[in-house]
Amino acid sequence: MERIHQYGRFYNEVKPALQSKVEEFKIFGYESVTEKELWDYLTKKKWKKPKDEIQLYEVVADILSAKIGDLMNFTTVEAFKLGDFSLGDEEERRELLK
């Protein structure tokens, strides 16, 4: 079972910002990006080390400043970690996932 991120308490309040960012990505041709994927990127990568006293406006600013390239890189690495991709040489795979 996955732990709830410390910033999960803001989720309902920042949902409009998530929706707005996903719509922005769609305008630029990234039709398949979902709110869940964006939230996963933020909680697992951008907010990997959460701040204790973060404010709502900081969470919203992070959402609205997310870049599609960073999200795509994160999604690709996560797919590799799940085993959707295999390399014959274990050393090459570890190097790729750094």
KOLGU-4560 file (N, C-alpha, C; in nm, 3 decimals, padded with zeros to 5 digits):
<recs>
<n_xx: 00.084 n_yy: -00.119 n_zz: 00.000 ca_xx: 00.000 ca_yy: 00.000 ca_zz: 00.000 c_xx: 00.088 c_yy: 00.125 c_zz: 00.000 mol: A seq: 1 type: MET>
<n_xx: 00.052 n_yy: 00.220 n_zz: -00.082 ca_xx: 00.132 ca_yy: 00.341 ca_zz: -00.097 c_xx: 00.099 c_yy: 00.441 c_zz: 00.014 mol: A seq: 2 type: GLU>
<n_xx: 00.204 n_yy: 00.499 n_zz: 00.072 ca_xx: 00.184 ca_yy: 00.602 ca_zz: 00.175 c_xx: 00.131 c_yy: 00.730 c_zz: 00.114 mol: A seq: 3 type: ARG>
<n_xx: 00.050 n_yy: 00.799 n_zz: 00.188 ca_xx: 00.000 ca_yy: 00.928 ca_zz: 00.141 c_xx: 00.108 c_yy: 01.032 c_zz: 00.166 mol: A seq: 4 type: ILE>
<n_xx: 00.133 n_yy: 01.113 n_zz: 00.064 ca_xx: 00.236 ca_yy: 01.217 ca_zz: 00.074 c_xx: 00.192 c_yy: 01.326 c_zz: 00.171 mol: A seq: 5 type: HIS>
<n_xx: 00.290 n_yy: 01.388 n_zz: 00.234 ca_xx: 00.264 ca_yy: 01.494 ca_zz: 00.332 c_xx: 00.179 c_yy: 01.607 c_zz: 00.271 mol: A seq: 6 type: GLN>
<n_xx: 00.198 n_yy: 01.635 n_zz: 00.142 ca_xx: 00.123 ca_yy: 01.743 ca_zz: 00.079 c_xx: -00.014 c_yy: 01.698 c_zz: 00.030 mol: A seq: 7 type: TYR>
<n_xx: -00.048 n_yy: 01.572 n_zz: 00.054 ca_xx: -00.179 ca_yy: 01.521 ca_zz: 00.015 c_xx: -00.293 c_yy: 01.599 c_zz: 00.076 mol: A seq: 8 type: GLY>
<n_xx: -00.267 n_yy: 01.664 n_zz: 00.188 ca_xx: -00.371 ca_yy: 01.743 ca_zz: 00.255 c_xx: -00.416 c_yy: 01.861 c_zz: 00.169 mol: A seq: 9 type: ARG>
<n_xx: -00.332 n_yy: 01.900 n_zz: 00.073 ca_xx: -00.365 ca_yy: 02.012 ca_zz: -00.016 c_xx: -00.439 c_yy: 01.968 c_zz: -00.143 mol: A seq: 10 type: PHE>
<n_xx: -00.448 n_yy: 01.837 n_zz: -00.166 ca_xx: -00.494 ca_yy: 01.787 ca_zz: -00.296 c_xx: -00.625 c_yy: 01.849 c_zz: -00.342 mol: A seq: 11 type: TYR>
<n_xx: -00.727 n_yy: 01.848 n_zz: -00.259 ca_xx: -00.857 ca_yy: 01.901 ca_zz: -00.302 c_xx: -00.850 c_yy: 02.050 c_zz: -00.332 mol: A seq: 12 type: ASN>
<n_xx: -00.769 n_yy: 02.122 n_zz: -00.259 ca_xx: -00.756 ca_yy: 02.266 ca_zz: -00.282 c_xx: -00.678 c_yy: 02.298 c_zz: -00.409 mol: A seq: 13 type: GLU>
<n_xx: -00.584 n_yy: 02.213 n_zz: -00.447 ca_xx: -00.500 ca_yy: 02.241 ca_zz: -00.564 c_xx: -00.549 c_yy: 02.169 c_zz: -00.690 mol: A seq: 14 type: VAL>
<n_xx: -00.657 n_yy: 02.096 n_zz: -00.678 ca_xx: -00.709 ca_yy: 02.023 ca_zz: -00.793 c_xx: -00.734 c_yy: 02.115 c_zz: -00.914 mol: A seq: 15 type: LYS>
<n_xx: -00.788 n_yy: 02.236 n_zz: -00.896 ca_xx: -00.804 ca_yy: 02.325 ca_zz: -01.012 c_xx: -00.669 c_yy: 02.359 c_zz: -01.079 mol: A seq: 16 type: PRO>
<n_xx: -00.565 n_yy: 02.374 n_zz: -01.001 ca_xx: -00.433 ca_yy: 02.402 ca_zz: -01.059 c_xx: -00.382 c_yy: 02.281 c_zz: -01.137 mol: A seq: 17 type: ALA>
<n_xx: -00.404 n_yy: 02.161 n_zz: -01.083 ca_xx: -00.366 ca_yy: 02.038 ca_zz: -01.154 c_xx: -00.441 c_yy: 02.029 c_zz: -01.287 mol: A seq: 18 type: LEU>
<n_xx: -00.571 n_yy: 02.055 n_zz: -01.283 ca_xx: -00.653 ca_yy: 02.049 ca_zz: -01.405 c_xx: -00.604 c_yy: 02.151 c_zz: -01.507 mol: A seq: 19 type: GLN>
<n_xx: -00.573 n_yy: 02.270 n_zz: -01.460 ca_xx: -00.524 ca_yy: 02.376 ca_zz: -01.549 c_xx: -00.393 c_yy: 02.336 c_zz: -01.615 mol: A seq: 20 type: SER>
<n_xx: -00.303 n_yy: 02.277 n_zz: -01.538 ca_xx: -00.173 ca_yy: 02.238 ca_zz: -01.593 c_xx: -00.190 c_yy: 02.125 c_zz: -01.694 mol: A seq: 21 type: LYS>
<n_xx: -00.275 n_yy: 02.029 n_zz: -01.665 ca_xx: -00.301 ca_yy: 01.919 ca_zz: -01.760 c_xx: -00.360 c_yy: 01.976 c_zz: -01.889 mol: A seq: 22 type: VAL>
<n_xx: -00.451 n_yy: 02.071 n_zz: -01.879 ca_xx: -00.508 ca_yy: 02.135 ca_zz: -01.998 c_xx: -00.400 c_yy: 02.207 c_zz: -02.078 mol: A seq: 23 type: GLU>
<n_xx: -00.308 n_yy: 02.272 n_zz: -02.009 ca_xx: -00.197 ca_yy: 02.340 ca_zz: -02.077 c_xx: -00.113 c_yy: 02.238 c_zz: -02.155 mol: A seq: 24 type: GLU>
<n_xx: -00.083 n_yy: 02.125 n_zz: -02.093 ca_xx: -00.008 ca_yy: 02.021 ca_zz: -02.162 c_xx: -00.083 c_yy: 01.972 c_zz: -02.286 mol: A seq: 25 type: PHE>
<n_xx: -00.214 n_yy: 01.961 n_zz: -02.276 ca_xx: -00.295 ca_yy: 01.916 ca_zz: -02.390 c_xx: -00.289 c_yy: 02.017 c_zz: -02.504 mol: A seq: 26 type: LYS>
<n_xx: -00.289 n_yy: 02.144 n_zz: -02.471 ca_xx: -00.279 ca_yy: 02.248 ca_zz: -02.574 c_xx: -00.149 c_yy: 02.233 c_zz: -02.653 mol: A seq: 27 type: ILE>
<n_xx: -00.043 n_yy: 02.190 n_zz: -02.584 ca_xx: 00.087 ca_yy: 02.172 ca_zz: -02.649 c_xx: 00.103 c_yy: 02.033 c_zz: -02.711 mol: A seq: 28 type: PHE>
<n_xx: -00.006 n_yy: 01.955 n_zz: -02.713 ca_xx: -00.004 ca_yy: 01.828 ca_zz: -02.784 c_xx: 00.020 c_yy: 01.705 c_zz: -02.699 mol: A seq: 29 type: GLY>
<n_xx: 00.027 n_yy: 01.720 n_zz: -02.569 ca_xx: 00.048 ca_yy: 01.606 ca_zz: -02.480 c_xx: -00.088 c_yy: 01.563 c_zz: -02.424 mol: A seq: 30 type: TYR>
<n_xx: -00.165 n_yy: 01.495 n_zz: -02.510 ca_xx: -00.303 ca_yy: 01.457 ca_zz: -02.480 c_xx: -00.316 c_yy: 01.354 c_zz: -02.369 mol: A seq: 31 type: GLU>
<n_xx: -00.214 n_yy: 01.271 n_zz: -02.351 ca_xx: -00.230 ca_yy: 01.156 ca_zz: -02.260 c_xx: -00.192 c_yy: 01.186 c_zz: -02.114 mol: A seq: 32 type: SER>
<n_xx: -00.145 n_yy: 01.304 n_zz: -02.084 ca_xx: -00.106 ca_yy: 01.337 ca_zz: -01.947 c_xx: -00.232 c_yy: 01.349 c_zz: -01.859 mol: A seq: 33 type: VAL>
<n_xx: -00.227 n_yy: 01.284 n_zz: -01.743 ca_xx: -00.341 ca_yy: 01.289 ca_zz: -01.651 c_xx: -00.303 c_yy: 01.364 c_zz: -01.523 mol: A seq: 34 type: THR>
<n_xx: -00.404 n_yy: 01.402 n_zz: -01.448 ca_xx: -00.380 ca_yy: 01.467 ca_zz: -01.318 c_xx: -00.302 c_yy: 01.374 c_zz: -01.226 mol: A seq: 35 type: GLU>
<n_xx: -00.335 n_yy: 01.246 n_zz: -01.229 ca_xx: -00.266 ca_yy: 01.149 ca_zz: -01.144 c_xx: -00.117 c_yy: 01.141 c_zz: -01.179 mol: A seq: 36 type: LYS>
<n_xx: -00.085 n_yy: 01.139 n_zz: -01.307 ca_xx: 00.055 ca_yy: 01.135 ca_zz: -01.348 c_xx: 00.129 c_yy: 01.260 c_zz: -01.302 mol: A seq: 37 type: GLU>
<n_xx: 00.065 n_yy: 01.375 n_zz: -01.316 ca_xx: 00.126 ca_yy: 01.500 ca_zz: -01.272 c_xx: 00.145 c_yy: 01.498 c_zz: -01.120 mol: A seq: 38 type: LEU>
<n_xx: 00.045 n_yy: 01.455 n_zz: -01.046 ca_xx: 00.054 ca_yy: 01.448 ca_zz: -00.900 c_xx: 00.164 c_yy: 01.350 c_zz: -00.858 mol: A seq: 39 type: TRP>
<n_xx: 00.171 n_yy: 01.235 n_zz: -00.926 ca_xx: 00.275 ca_yy: 01.136 ca_zz: -00.895 c_xx: 00.414 c_yy: 01.195 c_zz: -00.916 mol: A seq: 40 type: ASP>
<n_xx: 00.431 n_yy: 01.267 n_zz: -01.027 ca_xx: 00.561 ca_yy: 01.331 ca_zz: -01.054 c_xx: 00.595 c_yy: 01.429 c_zz: -00.942 mol: A seq: 41 type: TYR>
<n_xx: 00.500 n_yy: 01.511 n_zz: -00.905 ca_xx: 00.526 ca_yy: 01.611 ca_zz: -00.802 c_xx: 00.559 c_yy: 01.546 c_zz: -00.668 mol: A seq: 42 type: LEU>
<n_xx: 00.482 n_yy: 01.445 n_zz: -00.628 ca_xx: 00.503 ca_yy: 01.385 ca_zz: -00.496 c_xx: 00.626 c_yy: 01.296 c_zz: -00.490 mol: A seq: 43 type: THR>
<n_xx: 00.657 n_yy: 01.230 n_zz: -00.600 ca_xx: 00.770 ca_yy: 01.137 ca_zz: -00.598 c_xx: 00.902 c_yy: 01.199 c_zz: -00.641 mol: A seq: 44 type: LYS>
<n_xx: 00.897 n_yy: 01.308 n_zz: -00.716 ca_xx: 01.021 ca_yy: 01.369 ca_zz: -00.765 c_xx: 01.040 c_yy: 01.511 c_zz: -00.710 mol: A seq: 45 type: LYS>
<n_xx: 00.953 n_yy: 01.600 n_zz: -00.747 ca_xx: 00.969 ca_yy: 01.741 ca_zz: -00.710 c_xx: 00.961 c_yy: 01.762 c_zz: -00.559 mol: A seq: 46 type: LYS>
<n_xx: 00.870 n_yy: 01.692 n_zz: -00.495 ca_xx: 00.852 ca_yy: 01.705 ca_zz: -00.350 c_xx: 00.904 c_yy: 01.583 c_zz: -00.277 mol: A seq: 47 type: TRP>
<n_xx: 01.009 n_yy: 01.523 n_zz: -00.327 ca_xx: 01.065 ca_yy: 01.402 ca_zz: -00.266 c_xx: 01.101 c_yy: 01.427 c_zz: -00.120 mol: A seq: 48 type: LYS>
<n_xx: 01.152 n_yy: 01.547 n_zz: -00.093 ca_xx: 01.185 ca_yy: 01.586 ca_zz: 00.045 c_xx: 01.094 c_yy: 01.703 c_zz: 00.081 mol: A seq: 49 type: LYS>
<n_xx: 00.977 n_yy: 01.673 n_zz: 00.137 ca_xx: 00.881 ca_yy: 01.780 ca_zz: 00.168 c_xx: 00.929 c_yy: 01.875 c_zz: 00.277 mol: A seq: 50 type: PRO>
<n_xx: 00.888 n_yy: 02.000 n_zz: 00.262 ca_xx: 00.917 ca_yy: 02.100 ca_zz: 00.365 c_xx: 00.810 c_yy: 02.093 c_zz: 00.473 mol: A seq: 51 type: LYS>
<n_xx: 00.849 n_yy: 02.114 n_zz: 00.596 ca_xx: 00.755 ca_yy: 02.105 ca_zz: 00.707 c_xx: 00.651 c_yy: 02.216 c_zz: 00.705 mol: A seq: 52 type: ASP>
<n_xx: 00.692 n_yy: 02.335 n_zz: 00.675 ca_xx: 00.602 ca_yy: 02.451 ca_zz: 00.685 c_xx: 00.562 c_yy: 02.505 c_zz: 00.548 mol: A seq: 53 type: GLU>
<n_xx: 00.536 n_yy: 02.419 n_zz: 00.452 ca_xx: 00.500 ca_yy: 02.467 ca_zz: 00.317 c_xx: 00.362 c_yy: 02.532 c_zz: 00.319 mol: A seq: 54 type: ILE>
<n_xx: 00.348 n_yy: 02.633 n_zz: 00.238 ca_xx: 00.221 ca_yy: 02.706 ca_zz: 00.227 c_xx: 00.148 c_yy: 02.663 c_zz: 00.099 mol: A seq: 55 type: GLN>
<n_xx: 00.019 n_yy: 02.682 n_zz: 00.098 ca_xx: -00.063 ca_yy: 02.644 ca_zz: -00.017 c_xx: -00.014 c_yy: 02.710 c_zz: -00.145 mol: A seq: 56 type: LEU>
<n_xx: 00.021 n_yy: 02.838 n_zz: -00.140 ca_xx: 00.064 ca_yy: 02.908 ca_zz: -00.260 c_xx: 00.192 c_yy: 02.848 c_zz: -00.318 mol: A seq: 57 type: TYR>
<n_xx: 00.278 n_yy: 02.790 n_zz: -00.233 ca_xx: 00.400 ca_yy: 02.725 ca_zz: -00.281 c_xx: 00.368 c_yy: 02.597 c_zz: -00.356 mol: A seq: 58 type: GLU>
<n_xx: 00.271 n_yy: 02.523 n_zz: -00.308 ca_xx: 00.229 ca_yy: 02.401 ca_zz: -00.375 c_xx: 00.170 c_yy: 02.435 c_zz: -00.511 mol: A seq: 59 type: VAL>
<n_xx: 00.084 n_yy: 02.536 n_zz: -00.516 ca_xx: 00.023 ca_yy: 02.579 ca_zz: -00.642 c_xx: 00.131 c_yy: 02.627 c_zz: -00.739 mol: A seq: 60 type: VAL>
<n_xx: 00.227 n_yy: 02.704 n_zz: -00.689 ca_xx: 00.335 ca_yy: 02.753 ca_zz: -00.775 c_xx: 00.415 c_yy: 02.638 c_zz: -00.835 mol: A seq: 61 type: ALA>
<n_xx: 00.443 n_yy: 02.535 n_zz: -00.755 ca_xx: 00.515 ca_yy: 02.418 ca_zz: -00.806 c_xx: 00.435 c_yy: 02.348 c_zz: -00.916 mol: A seq: 62 type: ASP>
<n_xx: 00.306 n_yy: 02.336 n_zz: -00.897 ca_xx: 00.220 ca_yy: 02.271 ca_zz: -00.997 c_xx: 00.224 c_yy: 02.350 c_zz: -01.126 mol: A seq: 63 type: ILE>
<n_xx: 00.202 n_yy: 02.480 n_zz: -01.115 ca_xx: 00.193 ca_yy: 02.563 ca_zz: -01.236 c_xx: 00.328 c_yy: 02.582 c_zz: -01.306 mol: A seq: 64 type: LEU>
<n_xx: 00.437 n_yy: 02.557 n_zz: -01.236 ca_xx: 00.569 ca_yy: 02.571 ca_zz: -01.298 c_xx: 00.625 c_yy: 02.439 c_zz: -01.349 mol: A seq: 65 type: SER>
<n_xx: 00.548 n_yy: 02.330 n_zz: -01.335 ca_xx: 00.595 ca_yy: 02.199 ca_zz: -01.382 c_xx: 00.617 c_yy: 02.204 c_zz: -01.533 mol: A seq: 66 type: ALA>
<n_xx: 00.724 n_yy: 02.141 n_zz: -01.577 ca_xx: 00.759 ca_yy: 02.139 ca_zz: -01.719 c_xx: 00.733 c_yy: 01.999 c_zz: -01.775 mol: A seq: 67 type: LYS>
<n_xx: 00.682 n_yy: 01.996 n_zz: -01.897 ca_xx: 00.647 ca_yy: 01.869 ca_zz: -01.959 c_xx: 00.769 c_yy: 01.779 c_zz: -01.976 mol: A seq: 68 type: ILE>
<n_xx: 00.884 n_yy: 01.836 n_zz: -02.004 ca_xx: 01.005 ca_yy: 01.756 ca_zz: -02.020 c_xx: 01.042 c_yy: 01.682 c_zz: -01.892 mol: A seq: 69 type: GLY>
<n_xx: 01.031 n_yy: 01.751 n_zz: -01.780 ca_xx: 01.061 ca_yy: 01.689 ca_zz: -01.650 c_xx: 00.961 c_yy: 01.576 c_zz: -01.621 mol: A seq: 70 type: ASP>
<n_xx: 00.835 n_yy: 01.601 n_zz: -01.650 ca_xx: 00.732 ca_yy: 01.499 ca_zz: -01.628 c_xx: 00.757 c_yy: 01.377 c_zz: -01.717 mol: A seq: 71 type: LEU>
<n_xx: 00.790 n_yy: 01.399 n_zz: -01.843 ca_xx: 00.815 ca_yy: 01.287 ca_zz: -01.935 c_xx: 00.939 c_yy: 01.208 c_zz: -01.894 mol: A seq: 72 type: MET>
<n_xx: 01.044 n_yy: 01.278 n_zz: -01.850 ca_xx: 01.164 ca_yy: 01.207 ca_zz: -01.802 c_xx: 01.131 c_yy: 01.120 c_zz: -01.682 mol: A seq: 73 type: ASN>
<n_xx: 01.056 n_yy: 01.175 n_zz: -01.588 ca_xx: 01.016 ca_yy: 01.100 ca_zz: -01.469 c_xx: 00.933 c_yy: 00.978 c_zz: -01.508 mol: A seq: 74 type: PHE>
<n_xx: 00.836 n_yy: 00.996 n_zz: -01.597 ca_xx: 00.750 ca_yy: 00.887 ca_zz: -01.640 c_xx: 00.830 c_yy: 00.776 c_zz: -01.707 mol: A seq: 75 type: THR>
<n_xx: 00.927 n_yy: 00.814 n_zz: -01.788 ca_xx: 01.011 ca_yy: 00.717 ca_zz: -01.856 c_xx: 01.092 c_yy: 00.635 c_zz: -01.757 mol: A seq: 76 type: THR>
<n_xx: 01.155 n_yy: 00.701 n_zz: -01.662 ca_xx: 01.236 ca_yy: 00.632 ca_zz: -01.561 c_xx: 01.148 c_yy: 00.540 c_zz: -01.477 mol: A seq: 77 type: VAL>
<n_xx: 01.028 n_yy: 00.586 n_zz: -01.441 ca_xx: 00.937 ca_yy: 00.501 ca_zz: -01.364 c_xx: 00.898 c_yy: 00.377 c_zz: -01.442 mol: A seq: 78 type: GLU>
<n_xx: 00.878 n_yy: 00.391 n_zz: -01.573 ca_xx: 00.845 ca_yy: 00.275 ca_zz: -01.655 c_xx: 00.961 c_yy: 00.175 c_zz: -01.656 mol: A seq: 79 type: ALA>
<n_xx: 01.084 n_yy: 00.227 n_zz: -01.664 ca_xx: 01.201 ca_yy: 00.139 ca_zz: -01.659 c_xx: 01.209 c_yy: 00.065 c_zz: -01.526 mol: A seq: 80 type: PHE>
<n_xx: 01.180 n_yy: 00.135 n_zz: -01.417 ca_xx: 01.186 ca_yy: 00.074 ca_zz: -01.285 c_xx: 01.082 c_yy: -00.037 c_zz: -01.268 mol: A seq: 81 type: LYS>
<n_xx: 00.969 n_yy: -00.023 n_zz: -01.335 ca_xx: 00.863 ca_yy: -00.122 ca_zz: -01.325 c_xx: 00.891 c_yy: -00.248 c_zz: -01.407 mol: A seq: 82 type: LEU>
<n_xx: 00.999 n_yy: -00.245 n_zz: -01.482 ca_xx: 01.036 ca_yy: -00.363 ca_zz: -01.559 c_xx: 00.973 c_yy: -00.369 c_zz: -01.696 mol: A seq: 83 type: GLY>
<n_xx: 00.916 n_yy: -00.258 n_zz: -01.741 ca_xx: 00.859 ca_yy: -00.255 ca_zz: -01.876 c_xx: 00.968 c_yy: -00.256 c_zz: -01.982 mol: A seq: 84 type: ASP>
<n_xx: 01.090 n_yy: -00.240 n_zz: -01.941 ca_xx: 01.203 ca_yy: -00.232 ca_zz: -02.031 c_xx: 01.312 c_yy: -00.321 c_zz: -01.975 mol: A seq: 85 type: PHE>
<n_xx: 01.376 n_yy: -00.397 n_zz: -02.059 ca_xx: 01.482 ca_yy: -00.482 ca_zz: -02.008 c_xx: 01.606 c_yy: -00.472 c_zz: -02.096 mol: A seq: 86 type: SER>
<n_xx: 01.718 n_yy: -00.476 n_zz: -02.032 ca_xx: 01.847 ca_yy: -00.481 ca_zz: -02.100 c_xx: 01.914 c_yy: -00.611 c_zz: -02.057 mol: A seq: 87 type: LEU>
<n_xx: 01.986 n_yy: -00.669 n_zz: -02.148 ca_xx: 02.055 ca_yy: -00.793 ca_zz: -02.116 c_xx: 02.161 c_yy: -00.774 c_zz: -02.009 mol: A seq: 88 type: GLY>
<n_xx: 02.227 n_yy: -00.660 n_zz: -02.010 ca_xx: 02.336 ca_yy: -00.632 ca_zz: -01.918 c_xx: 02.283 c_yy: -00.553 c_zz: -01.798 mol: A seq: 89 type: ASP>
<n_xx: 02.287 n_yy: -00.611 n_zz: -01.681 ca_xx: 02.238 ca_yy: -00.547 ca_zz: -01.558 c_xx: 02.312 c_yy: -00.417 c_zz: -01.529 mol: A seq: 90 type: GLU>
<n_xx: 02.441 n_yy: -00.413 n_zz: -01.559 ca_xx: 02.520 ca_yy: -00.292 ca_zz: -01.535 c_xx: 02.472 c_yy: -00.177 c_zz: -01.621 mol: A seq: 91 type: GLU>
<n_xx: 02.440 n_yy: -00.203 n_zz: -01.747 ca_xx: 02.387 ca_yy: -00.099 ca_zz: -01.836 c_xx: 02.254 c_yy: -00.046 c_zz: -01.783 mol: A seq: 92 type: GLU>
<n_xx: 02.170 n_yy: -00.135 n_zz: -01.735 ca_xx: 02.040 ca_yy: -00.096 ca_zz: -01.681 c_xx: 02.056 c_yy: -00.006 c_zz: -01.560 mol: A seq: 93 type: ARG>
<n_xx: 02.145 n_yy: -00.043 n_zz: -01.469 ca_xx: 02.168 ca_yy: 00.042 ca_zz: -01.351 c_xx: 02.221 c_yy: 00.179 c_zz: -01.390 mol: A seq: 94 type: ARG>
<n_xx: 02.308 n_yy: 00.184 n_zz: -01.487 ca_xx: 02.364 ca_yy: 00.310 ca_zz: -01.534 c_xx: 02.253 c_yy: 00.398 c_zz: -01.592 mol: A seq: 95 type: GLU>
<n_xx: 02.162 n_yy: 00.338 n_zz: -01.665 ca_xx: 02.052 ca_yy: 00.409 ca_zz: -01.727 c_xx: 01.958 c_yy: 00.470 c_zz: -01.623 mol: A seq: 96 type: LEU>
<n_xx: 01.940 n_yy: 00.401 n_zz: -01.511 ca_xx: 01.845 ca_yy: 00.444 ca_zz: -01.409 c_xx: 01.903 c_yy: 00.543 c_zz: -01.308 mol: A seq: 97 type: LEU>
<n_xx: 02.028 n_yy: 00.579 n_zz: -01.321 ca_xx: 02.089 ca_yy: 00.676 ca_zz: -01.228 c_xx: 02.022 c_yy: 00.810 c_zz: -01.238 mol: A seq: 98 type: LYS>
</recs>
